[in-house]
């Protein structure tokens, strides 16, 4: 306890010296700082390792003593207003701190080689260190105001890192999109914070929970207003954790460097929304409507993220939608009150997804010598395939990460996802069926990604490097628009090294007729045109984090398994989370637990294996076997059923590839509406408001000019005008009297 009280506050400050030193170095001595730029990776890793050591020691103390510690300092005191800053150490803080530091260290090691060629190497490490400091400050915050400050700092760092290559218009647009979308959630978080301060008079979590619970129990507060304030707090989590409908920024955020995707959009930043809901769960749990909303948002995000990942070609965007779906599982678990299962899946998913993102970076790194540094090509799974013999270590690590995310036992995500499925079944069978069905989708798109990347042959063969005009390549999606007869008639059959292969194309009409003449042995093709142009395994600096994350993926699930030879009262995770799980208590006290566990695991693993099988049929070598033996006709017979099947597949493909048309909807409804309103406002301001003012000015000018010429100073001119006015007036009187109109009466 004394250790915590003295030194825990320093954890968020460990990464800051790197950011400050790089900033001052680039400002004062830029040449010397750039000359030793590769040395800055060492202090980044060292300082974050010290923070990890502190976090690990805190966790060990909590496991042994199960304590929660809070330390506060008064910052502002004014009459009845008191604002305190401090830090809160509890199991949730320990979990998040360990995730941030461990994944951050591995990403730093990985980035040293991955970003070595980039001119923004120093800027990258400065931003990453500041991001880690902001996240550590966020998870150790003791009140809502402090969380909001670090919340904004995290968003600012994300803006910088997503738009790291700001000279590319796509990256600049992506960081702006992420920034604007998150501002919606941040505004909701600010309003919710102010609303609860108006209710309770405090920003501290402990006071907030006690006062709100007491007011709700005694009917001392308007339930509608409390629900609205709680929903506004949840809006902040929706935006940060990319939940529907504010999820649109996450796939575009993949425009940043791959290490950023691994750290920010797999383990830390998107987990900030999960952290906020978990921190405020004692508040949300007494407001049933909010818990229902959290469940609904979570289950919609689970299904939507999985369906949108089905037909993506960009390997990182597919992983981004996978992240979105898995965060939906965690949000669903929090909504049903399954706090333990949610945090368990947060841990297992963070390490598995970091492994997959860094593995995708290794794949991209191996493809760049062939296609250049264009993300449209180096990220495109359509151009990959057959990388097994070129990047064997990356292939093995990616395969294990894929199996873990699919939920194959005994890998990490199996234990946590299965627990969420079990708890959701107890809450709502409908939600459980949707989550179970989505697990099959997850297996399909993850294995599709793996097969397109590593299985078969390197499809870069079919890209014409001699000209950038009219070059085409296959789309290997099974959701082709053409009929199966057309596909079978145009299936390409060829031999490379006496091996057969086929491609199931969406649009075979684009294939060059002379394509067969362009196919040649890979080494011969590139040896004559480019020197040393071939896929290659990443360096040891990049492979080391992958191997460490593989160990986490293999064994981190053991913290949630009850073992030791017999069923014990608590597993390690439950003991760790004891202070935070008073509202959820897993029952490990009877043998019925294992029977129930095995029965649930059978159903979850069955749907996963089915998804893997379907993906293997469409994208793996199994399809070639079916074609060789003529078995495809058994599945696709001629007639109306086949036409209906093709239409259904076309609808699914278009829905997934076009991101559910949600961006199109937002563009049409919000962007175009706001732009139209702005144009209308500009027209009104320019031609109505300014027109009236300018018209008065012009009229005054002409009147002044006219009066100037009328006032010449001659008496004869004045008399002429006077008699002219009199004549006009008399003429009007005569006209009125001649038409029988009433005469003017003068008094």
ZAMARGU-4260 file (C-alpha; in steps of 0.2 Angstrom, whole numbers, plus 5000, padded with zeros to 4 digits):
<rodrens>
0) 5000/5000/5000 | 5014/5012/5004 | 5022/5008/4988 | 5007/5013/4978 | 5004/5029/4988
5) 5021/5035/4984 | 5025/5030/4967 | 5009/5026/4957 | 5006/5044/4951 | 5023/5044/4941
10) 5017/5030/4929 | 5009/5042/4916 | 5025/5053/4916 | 5037/5040/4911 | 5035/5042/4892
15) 5035/5061/4892 | 5054/5064/4893 | 5056/5056/4875 | 5043/5068/4868 | 5050/5083/4876
20) 5068/5079/4872 | 5064/5075/4854 | 5054/5091/4853 | 5067/5102/4860 | 5081/5094/4850
25) 5072/5097/4834 | 5069/5115/4839 | 5086/5119/4846 | 5099/5107/4838 | 5089/5099/4823
30) 5104/5092/4814 | 5112/5083/4829 | 5095/5076/4834 | 5092/5069/4816 | 5109/5062/4815
35) 5106/5051/4831 | 5088/5048/4827 | 5089/5029/4828 | 5095/5030/4846 | 5078/5038/4852
40) 5070/5021/4851 | 5080/5015/4866 | 5074/5028/4878 | 5056/5025/4872 | 5057/5007/4876
45) 5067/5009/4892 | 5055/5022/4900 | 5039/5012/4895 | 5047/4996/4902 | 5049/5005/4919
50) 5031/5010/4918 | 5027/4992/4914 | 5037/4986/4929 | 5027/4998/4940 | 5010/4992/4933
55) 5015/4974/4935 | 5020/4977/4953 | 5004/4985/4957 | 4994/4971/4949 | 5004/4958/4960
60) 4999/4968/4975 | 4981/4968/4971 | 4981/4950/4968 | 4989/4947/4985 | 4979/4960/4994
65) 4964/4965/4983 | 4965/4983/4987 | 4959/4999/4979 | 4969/5015/4982 | 4964/5033/4978
70) 4975/5049/4981 | 4968/5066/4978 | 4975/5084/4978 | 4964/5100/4979 | 4967/5110/4963
75) 4953/5123/4963 | 4943/5128/4979 | 4930/5142/4977 | 4915/5143/4989 | 4905/5127/4986
80) 4916/5122/4971 | 4930/5109/4973 | 4940/5102/4959 | 4953/5088/4964 | 4966/5079/4954
85) 4973/5063/4958 | 4975/5045/4953 | 4965/5029/4956 | 4973/5012/4957 | 4961/4997/4956
90) 4960/4981/4945 | 4953/4990/4930 | 4968/5002/4931 | 4980/4988/4932 | 4973/4979/4917
95) 4973/4994/4906 | 4991/4999/4912 | 4998/4982/4908 | 4990/4982/4891 | 4996/4999/4886
100) 5014/4996/4892 | 5016/4979/4885 | 5009/4982/4868 | 5017/4999/4868 | 5034/4991/4871
105) 5032/4978/4857 | 5026/4991/4845 | 5041/5003/4849 | 5053/4988/4845 | 5044/4984/4829
110) 5043/5002/4823 | 5061/5005/4825 | 5064/4995/4809 | 5047/4997/4801 | 5049/5016/4801
115) 5068/5017/4799 | 5066/5023/4781 | 5054/5036/4785 | 5059/5055/4786 | 5046/5057/4800
120) 5055/5044/4811 | 5058/5056/4826 | 5040/5064/4824 | 5033/5046/4825 | 5042/5042/4841
125) 5037/5058/4849 | 5019/5056/4845 | 5019/5038/4851 | 5027/5042/4867 | 5015/5056/4870
130) 5000/5045/4866 | 5006/5032/4878 | 5008/5045/4892 | 4990/5051/4888 | 4983/5034/4889
135) 4991/5030/4905 | 4985/5046/4912 | 4967/5042/4906 | 4966/5025/4915 | 4973/5031/4931
140) 4961/5046/4932 | 4951/5048/4948 | 4937/5059/4941 | 4927/5064/4926 | 4936/5080/4923
145) 4953/5072/4923 | 4947/5058/4911 | 4940/5072/4899 | 4957/5081/4899 | 4966/5065/4894
150) 4952/5060/4883 | 4955/5075/4872 | 4974/5072/4873 | 4972/5054/4866 | 4961/5061/4852
155) 4974/5074/4848 | 4987/5061/4847 | 4976/5050/4836 | 4973/5064/4824 | 4992/5067/4823
160) 4996/5048/4820 | 4982/5044/4808 | 4987/5059/4798 | 5006/5055/4800 | 5008/5055/4781
165) 4998/5071/4779 | 5005/5075/4762 | 4994/5061/4755 | 4976/5068/4753 | 4968/5051/4759
170) 4978/5051/4775 | 4974/5070/4778 | 4955/5066/4775 | 4956/5051/4786 | 4963/5060/4801
175) 4950/5074/4799 | 4936/5061/4798 | 4942/5053/4814 | 4944/5070/4823 | 4926/5076/4818
180) 4918/5060/4822 | 4926/5059/4839 | 4921/5077/4843 | 4903/5071/4843 | 4907/5059/4856
185) 4917/5071/4866 | 4903/5084/4866 | 4892/5071/4873 | 4904/5066/4886 | 4906/5084/4891
190) 4887/5087/4893 | 4885/5071/4903 | 4899/5076/4914 | 4891/5093/4918 | 4874/5085/4920
195) 4880/5073/4933 | 4889/5087/4942 | 4873/5097/4942 | 4865/5082/4950 | 4878/5076/4963
200) 4890/5091/4965 | 4905/5080/4962 | 4916/5074/4949 | 4924/5059/4959 | 4918/5042/4954
205) 4915/5036/4972 | 4905/5051/4976 | 4896/5050/4960 | 4891/5032/4962 | 4885/5033/4980
210) 4875/5049/4977 | 4866/5044/4961 | 4862/5027/4969 | 4855/5035/4984 | 4845/5048/4974
215) 4838/5034/4962 | 4833/5023/4977 | 4824/5037/4986 | 4816/5045/4970 | 4826/5061/4973
220) 4830/5064/4955 | 4821/5065/4938 | 4824/5048/4931 | 4823/5055/4913 | 4837/5067/4916
225) 4848/5054/4924 | 4845/5043/4909 | 4849/5057/4897 | 4865/5061/4906 | 4871/5043/4907
230) 4867/5041/4888 | 4878/5057/4884 | 4892/5049/4894 | 4890/5033/4884 | 4890/5043/4867
235) 4908/5047/4871 | 4912/5028/4872 | 4902/5025/4856 | 4913/5036/4846 | 4930/5032/4854
240) 4927/5013/4853 | 4920/5014/4835 | 4902/5007/4839 | 4888/5010/4828 | 4883/5023/4822
245) 4900/5032/4825 | 4911/5018/4818 | 4914/5026/4801 | 4931/5033/4806 | 4940/5017/4811
250) 4942/5009/4794 | 4949/5025/4786 | 4961/5027/4801 | 4971/5013/4794 | 4979/5026/4782
255) 4992/5028/4796 | 5007/5018/4798 | 5004/5000/4803 | 5012/5001/4820 | 5000/5015/4824
260) 4985/5003/4819 | 4992/4990/4831 | 4994/5001/4846 | 4979/5014/4844 | 4966/5004/4835
265) 4969/4987/4843 | 4974/4988/4861 | 4973/5006/4868 | 4963/5020/4860 | 4948/5010/4854
270) 4949/5002/4871 | 4947/5019/4880 | 4928/5019/4876 | 4927/5001/4884 | 4937/5007/4899
275) 4925/5022/4901 | 4910/5010/4901 | 4918/4998/4913 | 4923/5012/4925 | 4905/5019/4925
280) 4897/5002/4925 | 4891/5004/4944 | 4882/5020/4938 | 4875/5013/4922 | 4869/4997/4931
285) 4856/5006/4941 | 4849/5014/4925 | 4840/4999/4916 | 4837/5009/4900 | 4855/5013/4898
290) 4860/4995/4900 | 4848/4990/4887 | 4855/5003/4875 | 4873/4997/4878 | 4867/4979/4874
295) 4858/4985/4858 | 4873/4995/4852 | 4885/4981/4856 | 4875/4967/4847 | 4872/4979/4831
300) 4891/4983/4831 | 4895/4964/4832 | 4885/4959/4817 | 4888/4975/4807 | 4907/4974/4809
305) 4908/4956/4804 | 4897/4958/4788 | 4907/4973/4783 | 4923/4963/4784 | 4917/4949/4772
310) 4923/4957/4756 | 4936/4970/4760 | 4952/4969/4749 | 4963/4980/4760 | 4971/4969/4774
315) 4971/4982/4787 | 4953/4988/4784 | 4947/4970/4786 | 4956/4969/4802 | 4949/4986/4807
320) 4931/4980/4804 | 4936/4964/4814 | 4941/4976/4829 | 4925/4985/4828 | 4915/4968/4829
325) 4926/4962/4843 | 4923/4978/4853 | 4905/4975/4850 | 4906/4958/4859 | 4915/4967/4874
330) 4901/4981/4874 | 4888/4968/4874 | 4896/4959/4889 | 4896/4976/4898 | 4878/4979/4894
335) 4872/4962/4901 | 4883/4965/4917 | 4896/4952/4913 | 4910/4963/4919 | 4923/4949/4921
340) 4919/4942/4903 | 4921/4959/4896 | 4938/4963/4903 | 4944/4945/4899 | 4940/4947/4881
345) 4948/4965/4881 | 4964/4957/4887 | 4964/4942/4875 | 4958/4952/4860 | 4971/4966/4863
350) 4986/4954/4861 | 4978/4944/4847 | 4974/4959/4837 | 4990/4967/4840 | 4998/4951/4833
355) 4987/4952/4818 | 4991/4970/4814 | 5009/4968/4816 | 5009/4953/4805 | 4999/4962/4792
360) 5013/4976/4793 | 5026/4962/4790 | 5016/4956/4775 | 5015/4974/4768 | 5033/4976/4771
365) 5037/4961/4761 | 5026/4967/4747 | 5032/4984/4745 | 5048/4979/4735 | 5036/4973/4721
370) 5022/4986/4721 | 5030/5001/4728 | 5024/5011/4743 | 5007/5013/4737 | 4994/5007/4750
375) 4982/5003/4736 | 4993/4989/4730 | 5004/4984/4745 | 4988/4982/4756 | 4978/4973/4743
380) 4975/4955/4747 | 4970/4952/4729 | 4988/4955/4724 | 4995/4943/4738 | 4995/4925/4740
385) 5008/4911/4740 | 5018/4921/4753 | 5021/4905/4764 | 5038/4901/4757 | 5044/4919/4757
390) 5038/4924/4775 | 5036/4908/4785 | 5038/4915/4802 | 5025/4929/4798 | 5014/4916/4791
395) 5014/4905/4807 | 5011/4920/4819 | 4997/4927/4808 | 4989/4909/4807 | 4990/4908/4826
400) 4982/4925/4828 | 4969/4921/4816 | 4964/4905/4825 | 4964/4914/4841 | 4952/4928/4835
405) 4941/4914/4827 | 4939/4906/4844 | 4948/4890/4841 | 4953/4881/4858 | 4965/4882/4867
410) 4970/4899/4861 | 4966/4915/4870 | 4951/4922/4863 | 4942/4906/4864 | 4940/4907/4883
415) 4934/4924/4883 | 4922/4924/4868 | 4914/4908/4874 | 4911/4916/4891 | 4902/4931/4883
420) 4892/4919/4872 | 4887/4909/4888 | 4882/4925/4898 | 4873/4933/4883 | 4862/4917/4882
425) 4857/4919/4900 | 4852/4937/4896 | 4844/4936/4880 | 4843/4920/4868 | 4840/4932/4853
430) 4856/4942/4857 | 4865/4925/4860 | 4860/4918/4843 | 4866/4934/4834 | 4882/4933/4843
435) 4884/4915/4840 | 4880/4917/4821 | 4893/4931/4820 | 4906/4920/4827 | 4904/4910/4811
440) 4906/4926/4801 | 4922/4930/4810 | 4929/4913/4806 | 4925/4915/4788 | 4932/4933/4785
445) 4948/4929/4796 | 4952/4913/4787 | 4948/4922/4770 | 4961/4935/4774 | 4973/4921/4779
450) 4970/4911/4763 | 4971/4926/4751 | 4987/4932/4759 | 4997/4916/4761 | 4988/4902/4751
455) 4990/4898/4733 | 5001/4908/4721 | 5007/4925/4721 | 4994/4934/4711 | 5006/4949/4708
460) 5011/4938/4692 | 4995/4945/4684 | 4999/4963/4687 | 5007/4971/4671 | 5022/4981/4677
465) 5027/4987/4660 | 5012/4999/4659 | 5001/5007/4671 | 4987/5009/4658 | 4973/4997/4657
470) 4982/4985/4669 | 4970/4973/4678 | 4970/4960/4690 | 4958/4947/4698 | 4945/4950/4711
475) 4945/4934/4720 | 4928/4937/4729 | 4916/4922/4727 | 4902/4934/4727 | 4903/4937/4708
480) 4889/4945/4698 | 4890/4934/4683 | 4881/4917/4683 | 4891/4901/4687 | 4890/4895/4669
485) 4900/4911/4664 | 4912/4909/4678 | 4916/4891/4674 | 4917/4895/4656 | 4930/4908/4659
490) 4940/4900/4673 | 4958/4902/4670 | 4967/4886/4669 | 4986/4886/4668 | 5002/4878/4675
495) 5016/4885/4684 | 5029/4873/4689 | 5017/4859/4684 | 5004/4865/4697 | 4986/4869/4694
500) 4976/4884/4700 | 4960/4893/4698 | 4953/4910/4702 | 4935/4914/4705 | 4933/4931/4698
505) 4920/4944/4700 | 4923/4952/4683 | 4932/4941/4671 | 4929/4952/4656 | 4943/4964/4661
510) 4956/4950/4660 | 4969/4954/4646 | 4968/4941/4632 | 4987/4940/4631 | 4988/4937/4650
515) 4994/4919/4648 | 5009/4925/4638 | 5014/4937/4653 | 5014/4922/4665 | 5032/4917/4669
520) 5043/4910/4683 | 5043/4923/4697 | 5062/4924/4699 | 5065/4925/4680 | 5052/4938/4678
525) 5059/4950/4691 | 5077/4945/4688 | 5077/4953/4671 | 5067/4968/4675 | 5071/4972/4693
530) 5086/4968/4704 | 5081/4958/4720 | 5063/4961/4718 | 5055/4947/4728 | 5045/4945/4744
535) 5056/4943/4759 | 5054/4940/4778 | 5055/4954/4790 | 5070/4958/4800 | 5073/4951/4818
540) 5068/4967/4825 | 5051/4966/4818 | 5049/4947/4821 | 5053/4948/4839 | 5037/4957/4844
545) 5027/4944/4834 | 5035/4930/4843 | 5032/4938/4860 | 5014/4941/4855 | 5012/4923/4850
550) 5016/4918/4868 | 5003/4930/4874 | 4990/4923/4862 | 4994/4905/4867 | 4994/4907/4886
555) 4985/4923/4891 | 4969/4914/4891 | 4975/4904/4906 | 4972/4918/4918 | 4953/4915/4916
560) 4953/4896/4917 | 4949/4887/4934 | 4963/4874/4936 | 4975/4868/4949 | 4970/4850/4948
565) 4952/4853/4954 | 4939/4867/4952 | 4943/4881/4964 | 4933/4895/4970 | 4941/4908/4959
570) 4952/4908/4945 | 4967/4920/4944 | 4956/4933/4934 | 4942/4933/4946 | 4954/4935/4961
575) 4962/4949/4952 | 4945/4958/4949 | 4937/4954/4966 | 4935/4973/4971 | 4927/4976/4954
580) 4916/4961/4952 | 4904/4963/4966 | 4889/4964/4954 | 4895/4948/4944 | 4901/4932/4952
585) 4906/4917/4942 | 4901/4900/4949 | 4916/4888/4949 | 4910/4878/4964 | 4903/4863/4956
590) 4906/4850/4942 | 4891/4857/4933 | 4902/4871/4927 | 4913/4860/4917 | 4898/4851/4909
595) 4890/4868/4905 | 4906/4874/4898 | 4910/4860/4887 | 4892/4860/4880 | 4893/4878/4876
600) 4910/4876/4869 | 4904/4863/4857 | 4891/4874/4849 | 4903/4889/4848 | 4917/4879/4840
605) 4905/4870/4828 | 4900/4887/4820 | 4918/4892/4819 | 4923/4877/4811 | 4909/4879/4799
610) 4915/4896/4794 | 4932/4890/4792 | 4926/4876/4780 | 4916/4888/4770 | 4931/4900/4768
615) 4942/4885/4763 | 4929/4881/4749 | 4929/4898/4742 | 4947/4903/4744 | 4958/4888/4748
620) 4964/4873/4739 | 4948/4863/4743 | 4940/4873/4729 | 4952/4866/4717 | 4949/4848/4723
625) 4930/4851/4721 | 4933/4857/4703 | 4944/4843/4698 | 4931/4830/4703 | 4916/4839/4696
630) 4908/4841/4713 | 4904/4860/4711 | 4889/4855/4700 | 4882/4846/4716 | 4882/4863/4725
635) 4877/4874/4710 | 4864/4867/4699 | 4857/4876/4685 | 4840/4884/4687 | 4831/4897/4697
640) 4839/4892/4713 | 4856/4895/4707 | 4851/4912/4700 | 4843/4917/4717 | 4859/4911/4725
645) 4870/4922/4714 | 4859/4937/4717 | 4860/4935/4736 | 4879/4933/4735 | 4879/4949/4724
650) 4869/4959/4737 | 4880/4953/4751 | 4896/4957/4742 | 4890/4974/4737 | 4884/4978/4755
655) 4901/4972/4762 | 4912/4980/4749 | 4903/4997/4750 | 4904/4997/4769 | 4885/4995/4771
660) 4882/5011/4761 | 4883/5020/4778 | 4896/5032/4772 | 4885/5036/4757 | 4871/5039/4768
665) 4880/5050/4780 | 4887/5060/4764 | 4870/5062/4757 | 4861/5066/4773 | 4873/5076/4784
670) 4887/5081/4772 | 4877/5087/4758 | 4863/5094/4769 | 4875/5104/4779 | 4884/5110/4763
675) 4867/5114/4755 | 4862/5124/4771 | 4879/5133/4770 | 4877/5138/4752 | 4859/5144/4756
680) 4866/5154/4770 | 4879/5161/4760 | 4867/5166/4746 | 4855/5174/4759 | 4870/5183/4767
685) 4878/5188/4751 | 4862/5193/4741 | 4849/5198/4754 | 4858/5205/4769 | 4873/5212/4760
690) 4861/5216/4745 | 4850/5227/4756 | 4865/5236/4764 | 4874/5238/4747 | 4858/5244/4739
695) 4855/5257/4752 | 4873/5263/4749 | 4871/5263/4730 | 4854/5272/4731 | 4861/5285/4743
700) 4876/5288/4731 | 4864/5291/4716 | 4852/5302/4726 | 4867/5312/4733 | 4874/5314/4715
705) 4857/5319/4709 | 4854/5332/4723 | 4871/5338/4720 | 4867/5343/4702 | 4850/5350/4707
710) 4858/5362/4720 | 4867/5373/4708 | 4865/5390/4718 | 4854/5398/4704 | 4838/5406/4709
715) 4830/5403/4692 | 4833/5385/4694 | 4825/5385/4711 | 4810/5394/4704 | 4808/5382/4689
720) 4808/5367/4701 | 4795/5376/4713 | 4783/5380/4698 | 4786/5362/4692 | 4780/5354/4708
725) 4765/5366/4709 | 4760/5361/4692 | 4761/5343/4695 | 4751/5345/4711 | 4737/5355/4702
730) 4737/5342/4689 | 4733/5329/4702 | 4719/5339/4709 | 4711/5342/4692 | 4712/5323/4689
735) 4704/5318/4705 | 4690/5331/4703 | 4686/5326/4685 | 4684/5307/4689 | 4672/5311/4704
740) 4684/5307/4717 | 4683/5315/4734 | 4692/5331/4735 | 4706/5335/4748 | 4700/5345/4762
745) 4712/5357/4769 | 4710/5365/4786
</rodrens>
